[in-house]
Amino acid sequence: MMKFWKSPAFWTATIAILAYWDDEALNGGWVYDDAGSVIKNVVVNGQVPWKEAFTRDYWGSPMAEEQSHKSFRPITTLSLKANYVHGMKYAEKDAKYPPTYWFHVVNVLLHGLVTALITRATSFVFVNDVVSQLIVGFLFGLHPVHAEVVSNITSRGEMLMSIFHLIAFLSFASCIQKEKGGEAQQFGISSFLGIYIIPWVFMTLSLFSKEQGATTLITLVLYDFLQHHGKVLVLLDKLKAKDKDAWTFTFRTIFLAIQTVIVVLWRYILNGETSPDFIVEQNPAGFAEDRFTRWFSITWVYCLYIRDSIYPMYLSPDWSGLSIDLIEKVSDPRAFIVMCLWYFSGVSFWSMVVGGDSFTKKENLTQKVWDADAMKITNMAVWAFTFSPFLLSSNILVVVGLMKADRVIYLPLFGFCILENLLLKKFLMKDAQTMPMVMQTKEHWKFAAAYFLIIFQLSFFCARTHERNLSWSDSLKLWSAAYAVNPRSHHTMYNFGYELSIKRRFSEAEYVMRPIGNARVQGPSNTFVYAMVLFNLGKCDDADRLLDIAFDVIDEKRAAGGVRDTESSLARTESNLLVARAHCEKDFYETGKILYDAVQTDPSNEYAIGLATEQMKKIERYEKLHAQGT
């Protein structure tokens, strides 16, 4: 047995961990959704018993409630709960919540484990090829697109889902490999456990870590089919010939399909009688009514994911709303790129039906650069390792609550890494295994080119990953970087403007938030922050005008009703708007009256209560001094 420190998985995992091991990042603040998933989550912070993780969604709301996000991830929630309890031991005295250090440490270690499992899984694609394992492992572990998952505490579910997904695959693939290699003399209890039970258990754990884990067994079936049959016509011929392996595969597929349906149906029932309340703003492409616009725009997002995989310079935590233009006409230049992707996918899919060598003479097949084995690995990378884990984020089966997000291609990037390694092997590393001191042949030069190319790419990935890792350590850095990449998103404008206002950079905040200051553009919540910015710039007339519009919008929302516009949420927004109005009120007593109204509107608004209390004390002191003066 290979010593662990000689294993490729050990080294790829170590490098992946070191890439994220930065003191500033490990001690970073709570950013983006961390407040909702950790600090305010009643399961994580201990306001309710830990068992409530099995009846509440990822954000702490009961699954039965209409307002629930329906993201049921108890495994991830409990891991955050354990982190929270452990972290409080290291919190400063009287601290309300733990430091982020141990949360980040766990995330980084989980990424290292995923990288190790990816490296091991590669050995079942490129058999007995240590170089391929290292290349795929390093590409995956160091890719900058993963920073949103590794550096963001909230995204831990992606890694837990991937770990269980990969363990299921390794159990399945190793047992199948032993059977095909003759190591297993007969189908026994160990084979049954490794092929049917362990994958099913870990698929369930994967699903309850993140919803995308539901496709775990689909990945297994696609791998099994492509590795041992390759084409539908070949499988049908084997079935007609009553080939034992073909019939065993068919039975295995049916069995795994039934297991998937059982778990997915169970998960669906847990949603209760309501579905997630997603809105067009979150995913304009997915919600587009015109079919042409919908499918071309959705596929264009896939093209952007491919771009990010190759050239990860346009990464952002938010792509909602107007961030990505929809494709509404065939004359749009992007439509051609979309059709090219469809063509490639169609060719790949058709090759799994009849074979890629349909129009090639059999005797010439081995002379082709892209032979049957290369086509098999290509299809495996595309369908088993990219499409399958991406399926539930693709907007194909269901419309999801996001248009584009770096985190959803965490595990699917495995397929991209396989494809890149295959290209290197076929075009640059085909006839050489090592780089000699003296270049004697063209193959040696090609190998050297591949070597320096991968070193350059990994160096670039390291630098970019470090940059993204630091961005996720601080809210202002995160949204500043996001705004630089995607200044069209209203959500990004709000968050960047808010962070600037906290730093009292009001002029910059006003410029950033100006397009969303009107409540009819993005809702009244944005108007509150923008009005406070205007107050600090001495522009109360503009603030009052926008506040009037915001109050009208609240009245309209209250009359219309809806899952999102609950009375409690509208009351909080209205209370905040009253606070903003109070700041711009010049009359001493009128300010107190408005703040009193703010508290009456939402008695749970601690911000309004604090300001109202302070104002009442000022009035009392003023009246006392006035009485003494008279």
C-alpha positions in Angstrom: 0.0 0.0 0.0 1.3 3.4 -1.0 2.5 5.6 1.9 0.1 8.5 2.3 2.8 11.1 1.7 3.6 9.5 -1.6 0.0 9.7 -2.7 -1.0 12.4 -5.3 -4.1 13.1 -3.3 -2.0 14.1 -0.3 0.0 16.7 -2.2 -2.9 18.2 -4.1 -4.9 18.5 -0.9 -1.9 20.1 0.9 -1.3 22.7 -1.8 -5.1 23.5 -1.9 -5.1 24.1 1.8 -2.0 26.3 1.7 -3.5 28.4 -1.0 -6.3 29.5 1.3 -4.2 29.5 4.6 -3.9 33.3 5.1 -4.1 34.9 8.5 -6.1 37.9 7.3 -8.6 35.7 5.5 -9.0 33.2 8.4 -9.7 36.0 10.8 -12.0 37.9 8.4 -15.4 39.3 9.2 -18.9 38.0 8.8 -19.8 38.8 5.2 -22.7 38.6 2.7 -25.1 35.8 3.8 -23.2 34.8 7.0 -25.6 36.8 9.2 -28.5 34.8 8.0 -27.0 31.4 7.9 -25.0 31.6 11.2 -25.5 34.6 13.4 -29.3 34.9 13.0 -30.0 31.3 12.4 -31.9 30.1 15.6 -30.6 26.5 15.2 -26.9 27.6 14.9 -26.9 30.2 17.6 -28.8 28.0 20.1 -32.1 29.8 20.4 -33.8 26.5 19.6 -32.6 22.9 20.2 -30.2 21.4 17.6 -32.9 18.8 16.7 -34.8 21.7 15.0 -32.3 21.4 12.2 -34.5 18.6 10.9 -37.6 20.7 10.7 -36.2 24.1 9.6 -34.6 25.4 6.4 -31.0 26.5 6.1 -31.8 30.0 7.3 -33.6 28.8 10.4 -37.2 29.2 9.3 -39.7 26.3 9.8 -40.0 24.3 6.6 -43.8 24.4 7.0 -44.0 28.2 6.8 -45.0 29.8 3.5 -42.0 32.2 3.8 -39.5 29.3 4.1 -36.7 29.3 1.5 -37.1 25.4 1.4 -33.4 24.9 1.4 -33.3 21.9 3.8 -29.7 21.2 4.6 -29.5 19.7 8.1 -26.0 18.3 7.7 -24.6 21.7 6.8 -26.6 23.4 9.5 -25.4 21.0 12.2 -21.8 21.5 11.1 -22.2 25.2 11.5 -23.8 24.6 14.9 -20.8 22.6 16.0 -18.5 25.3 14.8 -20.6 27.9 16.6 -20.4 26.1 20.0 -16.7 25.4 19.6 -16.0 29.0 18.5 -17.8 30.5 21.5 -15.1 29.0 23.7 -12.6 31.4 22.0 -14.9 34.4 21.9 -14.0 37.5 23.8 -15.8 38.3 27.0 -19.4 39.5 26.5 -19.1 38.8 22.7 -22.5 38.1 21.1 -21.2 35.6 18.6 -17.9 33.6 18.0 -15.0 34.7 15.9 -14.9 33.5 12.3 -11.5 31.8 12.6 -12.6 28.3 13.2 -15.4 28.5 10.7 -12.8 29.4 8.0 -10.4 26.8 9.2 -13.0 24.1 8.8 -13.9 25.4 5.3 -10.3 25.3 4.2 -9.8 21.8 5.5 -13.0 20.6 3.8 -11.7 22.1 0.5 -8.5 20.1 1.0 -10.5 16.9 1.5 -12.6 17.6 -1.6 -9.4 18.1 -3.6 -8.0 14.9 -2.3 -11.1 13.0 -3.3 -11.1 14.7 -6.7 -7.5 13.5 -7.2 -8.5 10.0 -6.2 -11.5 10.0 -8.5 -9.3 11.0 -11.4 -7.5 7.6 -11.1 -10.7 5.9 -12.3 -10.8 8.1 -15.4 -7.1 8.2 -16.3 -6.1 4.7 -15.0 -2.5 4.3 -13.7 -1.7 7.9 -14.6 -0.2 9.8 -11.7 0.6 12.9 -13.7 -3.0 13.2 -14.7 -4.1 12.9 -11.1 -1.7 15.6 -10.1 -2.7 18.0 -12.9 -6.5 17.5 -12.3 -6.1 17.8 -8.6 -4.0 21.0 -8.7 -6.3 22.6 -11.3 -9.3 21.9 -9.1 -7.7 22.8 -5.8 -6.3 26.1 -6.9 -9.0 27.4 -9.2 -10.1 30.9 -8.2 -13.8 30.3 -8.9 -13.8 28.2 -5.7 -13.1 31.2 -3.5 -16.8 31.9 -3.1 -17.3 28.4 -1.6 -14.1 28.1 0.5 -13.9 31.7 1.8 -17.6 32.2 2.3 -18.8 30.4 5.5 -22.4 30.2 4.1 -21.3 28.1 1.1 -20.0 25.2 3.2 -22.9 23.1 1.9 -21.2 22.9 -1.6 -18.1 21.2 -0.1 -20.1 18.8 2.2 -22.3 17.9 -0.8 -19.2 17.3 -2.9 -17.5 15.1 -0.3 -20.4 12.8 0.1 -20.9 12.7 -3.7 -17.3 11.8 -4.3 -17.3 9.1 -1.6 -20.3 7.5 -3.2 -18.5 7.6 -6.6 -15.3 6.1 -5.2 -17.1 3.3 -3.4 -19.1 2.5 -6.6 -16.1 2.8 -9.0 -13.7 0.8 -6.9 -16.2 -2.1 -6.6 -17.0 -2.1 -10.3 -13.3 -2.0 -11.1 -12.6 -5.0 -8.9 -15.4 -6.9 -10.6 -14.1 -6.1 -14.1 -10.6 -6.8 -13.1 -11.4 -10.2 -11.8 -10.4 -9.3 -8.2 -13.8 -10.2 -6.9 -14.4 -13.9 -7.5 -18.2 -13.5 -6.9 -20.7 -10.9 -6.1 -20.7 -10.9 -2.3 -21.8 -8.7 0.6 -18.9 -6.3 0.2 -19.8 -5.7 -3.5 -23.5 -5.2 -2.6 -22.6 -2.7 0.0 -20.1 -0.8 -2.2 -22.3 -0.6 -5.2 -25.8 -0.2 -3.8 -25.8 0.7 -0.1 -22.9 3.0 0.5 -23.5 5.2 -2.6 -27.2 5.4 -1.6 -26.4 6.5 2.0 -23.8 9.0 0.9 -26.2 10.3 -1.9 -28.7 11.0 0.9 -26.1 12.8 3.0 -25.1 14.8 -0.1 -28.7 15.8 -0.8 -29.2 16.9 2.9 -26.0 19.0 2.6 -27.0 20.8 -0.6 -29.9 20.0 -3.0 -27.5 19.4 -5.9 -26.5 16.1 -4.2 -29.7 14.6 -5.6 -27.9 13.7 -8.9 -25.1 11.7 -7.2 -26.4 8.3 -8.5 -26.9 9.7 -11.9 -23.2 10.5 -12.1 -22.5 6.9 -11.1 -24.7 5.5 -13.9 -23.3 7.7 -16.5 -19.7 6.8 -15.5 -20.6 3.1 -15.5 -22.2 3.3 -18.9 -19.4 5.3 -20.6 -16.6 3.4 -19.0 -17.8 -0.1 -19.9 -20.2 0.4 -22.8 -19.7 3.8 -24.3 -22.6 3.8 -26.8 -26.3 3.0 -26.6 -26.1 0.9 -29.8 -23.3 -1.2 -28.3 -25.3 -1.7 -25.1 -28.4 -2.8 -27.1 -26.3 -5.3 -29.1 -24.9 -6.7 -25.9 -28.4 -7.0 -24.4 -29.6 -8.8 -27.5 -26.7 -11.2 -27.2 -27.7 -11.7 -23.6 -24.3 -10.4 -22.4 -24.1 -10.8 -18.6 -22.3 -7.4 -18.0 -24.9 -5.6 -20.1 -27.8 -7.1 -18.2 -26.0 -6.5 -14.9 -25.6 -2.8 -15.8 -29.3 -2.5 -16.8 -30.3 -4.0 -13.4 -27.9 -1.7 -11.6 -29.2 1.4 -13.4 -32.9 0.5 -12.5 -31.9 -0.1 -8.9 -30.0 3.2 -8.6 -32.9 5.0 -10.3 -35.4 3.7 -7.8 -33.1 4.7 -4.9 -32.8 8.2 -6.3 -36.6 8.5 -6.8 -37.2 7.4 -3.2 -34.8 9.9 -1.6 -35.8 12.8 -4.0 -39.5 12.1 -3.3 -38.8 12.2 0.5 -37.0 15.5 0.1 -39.9 16.9 -2.0 -42.4 16.0 0.7 -40.3 17.9 3.3 -41.1 21.1 1.4 -44.7 20.9 2.6 -47.5 22.4 0.7 -45.7 25.5 -0.6 -42.7 26.0 -3.0 -39.8 28.5 -2.7 -40.9 32.1 -3.6 -38.3 33.1 -6.2 -38.8 36.3 -8.2 -37.8 37.5 -11.6 -35.2 39.9 -10.2 -33.2 36.9 -8.9 -33.2 35.0 -12.2 -34.4 37.0 -15.3 -33.3 34.3 -17.7 -35.0 31.5 -15.9 -38.3 33.4 -15.6 -38.3 34.8 -19.1 -41.7 34.2 -20.7 -40.5 34.0 -24.3 -39.1 30.6 -25.0 -36.4 31.9 -27.4 -35.2 34.4 -24.9 -35.3 31.9 -22.0 -33.3 29.1 -23.6 -30.8 31.3 -25.4 -30.2 33.4 -22.3 -29.9 30.4 -20.0 -27.4 28.8 -22.3 -25.5 32.0 -22.5 -25.0 31.8 -18.7 -23.5 28.3 -19.3 -21.1 30.0 -21.7 -20.1 32.5 -19.0 -19.4 29.6 -16.7 -17.1 28.1 -19.3 -15.4 31.5 -19.6 -14.9 31.7 -15.9 -13.4 28.2 -15.9 -10.9 29.2 -18.5 -10.3 32.8 -17.6 -11.5 33.5 -14.0 -11.2 37.3 -14.0 -14.9 38.2 -13.9 -15.9 36.7 -10.6 -18.6 38.3 -8.5 -20.9 37.2 -5.6 -24.0 38.6 -7.3 -25.4 38.4 -10.9 -29.0 39.3 -10.2 -31.3 41.6 -12.0 -29.8 43.6 -14.9 -26.4 42.1 -14.5 -26.5 39.9 -17.7 -28.4 41.1 -20.8 -30.9 38.6 -22.1 -30.7 37.3 -25.7 -33.9 38.4 -27.3 -33.0 38.2 -31.0 -31.1 35.7 -33.1 -29.1 38.7 -34.5 -27.5 39.0 -31.1 -23.8 38.0 -31.6 -23.9 35.9 -28.5 -26.6 33.7 -30.1 -23.9 32.2 -32.4 -21.8 31.2 -29.4 -24.8 29.6 -27.8 -25.5 27.6 -30.9 -21.9 26.5 -31.0 -22.3 25.2 -27.5 -25.5 23.4 -28.5 -23.6 21.9 -31.5 -20.8 20.6 -29.3 -23.2 19.2 -26.8 -25.2 17.5 -29.6 -22.2 15.9 -31.1 -21.1 14.7 -27.7 -24.5 13.3 -26.9 -24.9 11.6 -30.4 -21.5 10.0 -29.9 -22.9 8.3 -26.8 -25.8 6.9 -29.0 -24.1 5.7 -32.1 -20.4 6.5 -31.5 -18.1 9.3 -32.7 -16.5 7.0 -35.3 -19.8 6.5 -37.3 -18.3 7.9 -40.5 -14.7 6.8 -39.9 -13.2 3.6 -41.1 -12.4 1.3 -38.3 -8.8 0.7 -39.3 -8.1 4.4 -39.3 -9.6 5.0 -35.9 -6.5 4.4 -33.9 -4.6 6.9 -36.0 -6.9 9.7 -35.1 -5.8 12.1 -32.4 -9.2 12.0 -30.8 -9.7 8.3 -30.7 -12.5 6.3 -29.1 -10.9 6.4 -25.7 -10.5 10.2 -25.8 -14.2 10.5 -26.9 -15.2 8.3 -24.0 -13.3 10.5 -21.5 -14.7 13.6 -23.1 -18.2 12.4 -22.7 -17.5 11.3 -19.2 -16.2 14.8 -18.3 -19.1 16.5 -19.9 -22.1 14.4 -18.9 -21.0 12.5 -15.7 -18.8 15.0 -14.0 -20.1 18.4 -15.3 -23.7 18.1 -16.4 -25.0 15.7 -13.7 -23.9 17.7 -10.6 -24.9 21.0 -12.4 -28.3 19.7 -13.5 -30.3 21.1 -10.6 -28.7 24.6 -11.0 -29.1 24.6 -14.7 -32.7 26.0 -14.9 -33.6 23.0 -17.1 -35.7 20.9 -14.7 -36.8 23.7 -12.3 -36.3 27.5 -12.2 -33.8 28.3 -9.5 -33.4 31.4 -7.4 -30.2 32.6 -9.1 -29.1 33.5 -12.6 -25.4 32.9 -12.1 -23.2 32.1 -9.1 -19.6 30.9 -8.8 -20.5 28.4 -6.1 -22.8 26.2 -8.3 -19.8 25.1 -10.5 -17.7 24.0 -7.5 -18.1 20.2 -8.2 -18.9 20.5 -11.9 -15.4 22.1 -12.4 -14.1 18.5 -12.0 -15.2 17.8 -15.5 -13.5 20.9 -16.9 -10.2 19.9 -15.2 -10.5 16.4 -16.8 -11.0 18.0 -20.2 -8.0 20.3 -19.9 -5.8 17.4 -18.8 -7.1 15.3 -21.8 -6.2 18.2 -24.2 -2.7 18.4 -22.7 -2.2 14.6 -23.0 -3.4 14.4 -26.6 -1.7 17.5 -28.1 1.4 18.2 -26.0 2.2 15.1 -23.8 1.2 12.3 -26.2 4.6 10.7 -26.8 6.7 11.8 -23.8 6.5 11.1 -20.1 9.4 13.2 -18.8 11.3 16.3 -19.9 14.9 15.5 -20.6 17.8 17.9 -19.9 18.4 18.2 -23.7 15.5 18.6 -26.1 16.1 16.1 -28.9 12.7 15.6 -30.5 9.6 17.6 -31.2 7.8 15.5 -28.6 10.2 16.7 -26.0 9.5 20.3 -26.9 5.8 19.7 -26.7 6.1 18.2 -23.3 8.2 21.1 -22.1 5.5 23.5 -23.5 2.8 21.6 -21.6 5.0 21.7 -18.4 5.5 25.4 -18.5 1.9 26.1 -19.6 0.5 24.3 -16.5 3.1 25.9 -14.2 2.1 29.4 -15.6 -1.6 28.6 -15.2 -1.3 27.3 -11.7 0.8 30.3 -10.7 -1.9 32.6 -12.1 -4.6 30.6 -10.3 -2.7 30.9 -7.0 -2.4 34.7 -7.3 -6.0 35.1 -8.3 -7.2 32.8 -5.6 -5.3 34.7 -3.0 -6.9 37.9 -4.2 -10.4 36.5 -4.1 -9.7 34.9 -0.7 -8.8 38.3 0.8 -11.8 40.0 -0.9 -14.1 37.6 1.0 -12.5 38.5 4.3 -14.0 42.0 4.4 -17.5 43.2 3.3 -16.1 46.5 1.8 -13.4 44.6 -0.1 -15.9 42.1 -1.4 -18.5 44.5 -2.7 -15.8 46.9 -4.0 -14.5 44.0 -6.1 -18.0 43.0 -7.1 -18.9 46.5 -8.2 -15.7 46.7 -10.3 -16.8 43.5 -12.2 -20.5 44.0 -12.2 -21.7 47.6 -11.6 -25.1 46.9 -13.1 -26.5 44.8 -10.3 -28.9 46.7 -8.0 -28.1 44.3 -5.2 -24.4 45.0 -5.6 -25.0 48.8 -5.7 -26.9 48.6 -2.4 -24.3 46.5 -0.6 -21.3 48.5 -1.9 -23.1 51.8 -1.1 -24.0 50.5 2.4 -20.4 49.5 3.2 -19.1 52.8 1.9 -21.6 54.7 4.2 -20.5 52.7 7.2 -16.9 54.0 6.5 -18.5 57.5 6.2 -17.5 57.7 2.5 -20.8 59.4 1.8 -20.0 61.0 -1.5 -18.9 57.7 -3.0 -21.9 56.0 -1.5 -24.3 58.5 -3.0 -22.8 58.0 -6.5 -23.0 54.2 -6.2 -26.6 54.2 -4.8 -28.1 57.0 -6.9 -29.6 54.6 -9.5 -31.5 52.7 -6.8 -32.5 55.6 -4.5 -36.0 55.7 -5.8 -38.2 53.0 -4.2 -39.9 52.3 -7.5 -36.6 51.0 -8.9 -35.6 48.5 -6.3 -37.9 48.8 -3.3 -38.2 51.0 -0.2 -35.4 49.3 1.8 -32.7 50.8 -0.5 -34.3 54.3 0.0 -33.7 54.2 3.7 -29.9 53.8 3.3 -29.8 56.2 0.4 -31.8 58.8 2.4 -29.3 58.5 5.3 -26.5 59.1 2.9 -28.2 62.2 1.6 -28.8 63.4 5.1 -25.1 63.2 5.9 -24.4 65.1 2.7 -26.8 67.9 3.7 -29.3 67.0 1.0 -32.5 66.5 3.1 -34.8 68.0 0.4 -33.8 65.2 -2.0 -34.1 62.7 0.9 -37.6 63.8 1.8 -38.8 63.6 -1.8 -37.6 60.0 -2.1 -39.0 59.1 1.3 -42.5 60.3 0.2 -42.3 57.9 -2.7 -41.0 55.1 -0.5 -44.0 55.4 1.9 -46.4 55.3 -1.1 -44.7 52.1 -2.3 -45.1 50.5 1.2 -48.8 51.3 1.1 -49.1 49.7 -2.3 -47.2 46.6 -1.2 -49.3 46.3 2.0 -52.5 46.5 -0.2 -51.2 43.9 -2.7 -50.0 41.4 0.0 -47.7 38.5 -1.0 -45.4 36.0 0.6 -42.4 38.4 0.6 -44.3 41.5 1.7 -45.4 40.3 5.1 -46.8 42.8 7.6 -43.7 42.4 9.9 -41.2 43.1 7.1 -43.1 46.1 5.8 -43.4 47.4 9.3 -39.7 47.2 9.8 -39.0 49.0 6.5 -41.6 51.7 7.3 -40.0 52.1 10.8 -36.6 52.6 9.2 -37.9 55.1 6.8 -39.4 57.1 9.6 -36.0 57.1 11.3 -34.5 58.5 8.1 -37.2 61.2 8.0 -36.5 62.1 11.7 -32.9 62.8 10.9 -33.9 65.4 8.3 -36.5 67.0 10.6 -35.3 70.4 11.9 -37.9 70.8 14.6 -36.6 69.3 17.9 -40.0 68.1 19.1 -41.2 66.9 15.7 -38.1 64.7 15.5 -39.1 63.0 18.8 -42.6 62.5 17.5 -41.4 60.9 14.3 -39.1 58.6 16.2 -41.9 57.7 18.5 -44.0 56.8 15.5 -41.1 54.6 14.2 -41.1 52.6 17.5 -44.9 52.3 17.4 -44.8 51.0 13.8 -42.2 48.3 14.7 -41.7 47.8 18.5 -38.9 45.3 17.7 -36.8 47.8 15.8 -33.9 48.2 18.3 -32.3 50.9 16.1 -35.4 53.0 16.3 -35.8 52.4 20.0 -32.3 53.5 20.7 -32.6 56.7 18.8 -36.1 57.5 20.2 -34.8 56.9 23.8 -31.8 59.2 23.2 -34.1 61.9 21.7 -36.5 61.7 24.6 -33.6 62.2 27.0 -32.4 65.2 25.0 -36.0 66.7 25.2 -36.1 66.1 28.9 -32.7 67.8 29.4 -33.7 70.7 27.2 -37.0 71.2 29.1 -35.2 71.0 32.4 -32.7 73.7 31.3 -35.4 75.8 29.9 -37.4 75.6 33.2 -34.3 76.6 35.2 -33.7 79.5 32.9 -37.2 80.9 33.4 
